[in-house]
Amino acid sequence: MPATFLTWNPARSTLMEQEWTQSAALTRAGEPVKWWWSVGRHVHIPRGRRVFLLRQGSGPRGIVAAGITTSVPYLGERVDGEEKATNRVDVSWDAMIVDPREPLSVQYLLAEAPGIPWNNIQGSGTSTADDGAVVRIEDLWARRLADEEHPVALRRTRPAGQGWESDSAVRRAIEDYAQDLLTAHFVADGWSVQDTRVARPYDAVATRDDEVLYLEAKGTRSDGTSVLVTAGEVRWAAAHKGQCRIGIVSHIKVRDGRVVPGSGDLVVREWRPKSKELSPTAYRWTPRT
């Protein structure tokens, strides 16, 4: 499935912050946002093409919106700031990040979808026919939207990776199940465990005599090779070295929207993330064996 990258440099754009905020809110409400966008010399972009908006210029760079074209390229009238009329396409944007200064970053895209020359996409309208790369970008984009609990991400089915479940209720059930297994593991070993998930960068505190451990639980339907962790969780673990444990429950089975009791494999290990094991933006942790 080909995709086209449209570019946006806020320093050269008449698009205002208030307009972006209002438009992002509309996409969260399920209302597509209709804009036209310049495509330069690229005139072979079909109607219905998947497009990603790439924030350029100074400051954070990366993908901030996605949608589909609703027209083929056409020569638009000159607008303020343009020396001449330019080719453009009409776009229906289905998802936009709330704050465009927090994109799905180019650094993350370079690491996770290296087949695209992210640092060399200069002109708006550049396309790729690499189906594998587009599938990967869609997956990364869904994760970024899930950070904001955007309805587009919650409706999307993602069969692979720990990532974010398409149904928020299923996601919560998997998280609860993983925590229950981790709690039972420590209780069986003589620890007292207190749930601390609300307003804490760790899921539970385990105490035994004078010992204190901070517990983090992660559940996934995948093999658990890597899991998503937040910046707050990473900072807490870094500040409490030797006192943190993470329990990863992999291969959790879900049937009819419910976790299958007895499924899943729990592995408990010291939670000591290192910079080389982390990928930015809702960190994905891949521990070294």
N, C-alpha and C positions, 0 to 999 in steps of 0.2 A: 504494500500500500504506500504509494508515494506521498510525500508531504512537502509543503513549501514554508520557508521561513521569511516572515516579514520583520523588518527592523524598525526600531523606534529609539530615537535619541531625544530624551526629554529637553535637552538644552536647545534643540532646534525645532521643537514642536510647539504648536499652539494648544495642545491638549492640556487642560488645567487639572490640578490636583482634585478639585471638587468634582469635576466631570468624571474623573477616574473612579473616585469613591462611590459616586452615585451609580455608575455603570457596573462596578463590581458587586454592589448590593443587589442590583437587578438580576445578575446571573445567579446569585445565591437564592433568589426567590423563584428561580426557574424561568426567568424571562431573558431570552437572548438579546444581545446588544448589537444593533446594526450600525456599522461604520464602513466607509470606504477606506482603502489603504493603497498607497503608492507602490508600484512594483517595478519602476524603472523601465529597463528595456525588455523585461520578461513578459512576453505576450502569449506564451503557450501554457497558460495555467487554466485548467478546465473548471467549470462550475462543479461544486461538490468536493473540491480538493481540501484536505485537512491542512490547516495552517497553524503555525505557532508564532507568537509575537516575541521577538528577541530584543530585550532592552540593551541598548548600546551606549557608548559615550563614557563619561566619567562616572564614578560611583559603581555600585553593584551591577554586574551584567548577568543576563540570563533570561529564561523564559518567564513571562508574566501573564500571558493569556493564550487561549487556544480557541479555535472555531473552525468554520468551513466557509469556503467561498460561495457566494450566491449569484455570481456573474462571471463571465469571462472578462479578461482585461479589455478596457476601453480607454479612449483618450478623454481625460477629464478636463474641465475648464481650469484655467490658472487661478490659484488662490493666493492670498496675501503671503508674501515671502518667497514665492516661486517665480523664477525668471521666465518659465514657459510652462505650457500645459504638460502633464505627465500621464503615463499609463497608470491605471488604478483598477482595483477590483473591489466589489462589494463583499463584505464579510459579516457573517453572523457569529458573534463571539458567544460561546456557551459557558466559559469559565474564565474568571479574571482573579488574580491574587489581590487581596485587600490592599496591601501596601506594595506598590511596584518596586520599592527599594529593598524588598526581600524576595528576590526571584528564585526560581529553581536555578541555582548558580552555574555559571560557565565552568567553574572549577569542578563542580560535581559532575556536570555533563561530560567534561573531558575524561574524567576517571571512569564513568559508568557507560558512556556511549561514545567511545573514541573514534568510531568510524566517520563521524561528522567533523569537519574542520571548523570547530566553534570559534576559534580566534581569527578566522579568515572569511567569515561571512560578512562581507562589506555592504553589498547592495540588497535592498529589499526585493523579494521575489525569487531568491535562490531556492532551488528544489533539490530533493534527494529521492532516489528510487530504491534505496537500500531498505527493503522491507523489515529486515531484522533490526536495523537501527531505529526505525520508526516505532516498532513494537516496544523496544526498550525505552524510547523517549516517552511513549504513552504511559508506560509503567511508572517511570520516574515522576512524570507530571501528576499521575493519580496520587502518588505518595505525598507530593508537595501540597496538593489540594486537601488531602486528608489531614495534614497538619492543622488546617483551618476548619476541618469538618465541613468542607464544601459539599453540598448535596450531590454534585456531579461525581465526586470521589466515592461517596457512600453508596451510590447506585451502581458503581462499576464493579464487575466481578473480576477478582484477581486470584487465579488458582495457584500461583507459585509464589514462593518466598514468604517470610513472616509478614512483612508489610502491614497493610491495613485491610481489614475485611470489608466487603461491599455492603454488608448489613451491620449497622452499629450494634444491634442487639446480639448478634452472633459474636462480634468482636468482644463485647463485654463478657459474654458467657465464657469465651476462651480464656480471657484474662483472669476471670474469677476461678476457673478450673485450675489454671496454672498456679495461682496463689494457694488454692486449697491443697494441692499436692505438695507444694514447697513447705507450707505450714505443717502438714502432717509429717513430713520428713524430719523436721527439726523437733517437733513434739515427741516423736518416737525416740529421738536421741537424747531426751531429757531436758529440752529447752522449753521455756515459756515464751509464747509468741503473741505479740500485740499488733493488730492491723493498724497501719498508719498511712493508708493510701491517700487520704484527704489532706491536701495542702502540705505534703511532704515529698521530697525528692527520692523517696524509697518506699517500698510497699509494706514493710513490717520491721519490728524490732524484736530480736530474740535475745533472751537473757538466761544465763545459767550460772549460779553462784555470782562471782564477780565479773563474769564475761558478758560482753555486749556485742551483738552483731546486727548489722543493718542488711535487710534482705530485699532483693529485687526479683520479681517473678516475670517471666516472659513465656507466652504460649504461642504456638504456631502449628499450622497443619503441614508445614514443610519439614525438611530434615534438621532444621535448627542450626545450619552452618553459620548463618549470620542473623542477627536480630536488630530491631530498631530500638535505639535508646535516645533519651532526650539530653539536651545540654545540661539541664539541672541534675540529672542522674549522674552524668559524667563528672560534673564538678564535685558532687558530694563524694563519689567514690575516690576521686583524686585527693580530696581533703581528709579522707578517713582510710588511708591505706592499711590493709590488714584486717579491717573491721567489716568489710562488705563481702557478701556472698550473693551470687546470682544463680537462680534456678531456671533452666531452660527446658520447657516441656515441648518436645517435638512430636510430630506424627499424631497430633490430636485429630480425632475423627468427629465429624459433624453430620448428623442425619436429621432431616426435616427441621433444620434450624436449631437443633440442640446438640450439645456435646455428648458423645457416646461415653457413658461411664466405663472406667477401666482402660480407656485408650490413652495413648501418649507415653512418651519415654522421658523421665526426668533425669537431668544431669545437673549436679550442683558443683559450682566451681568458684574460686576466689574471683571477686569482681574488682579487677584492677586494670581498667582500660588504658591502653597506650596509644599515643598519637598515631602511630603507623597502623593501628588496628581500626581507626575511625575514619569514616567518610563524612564530610560536612552536610549540614541541612538535615535535621532529624537524623542524627548519626546512625549509620549502620555499622555494627560491631562484628568483626570477623576475627576471633581470637586465634593467635598463633599456637599451633600444637607442638 
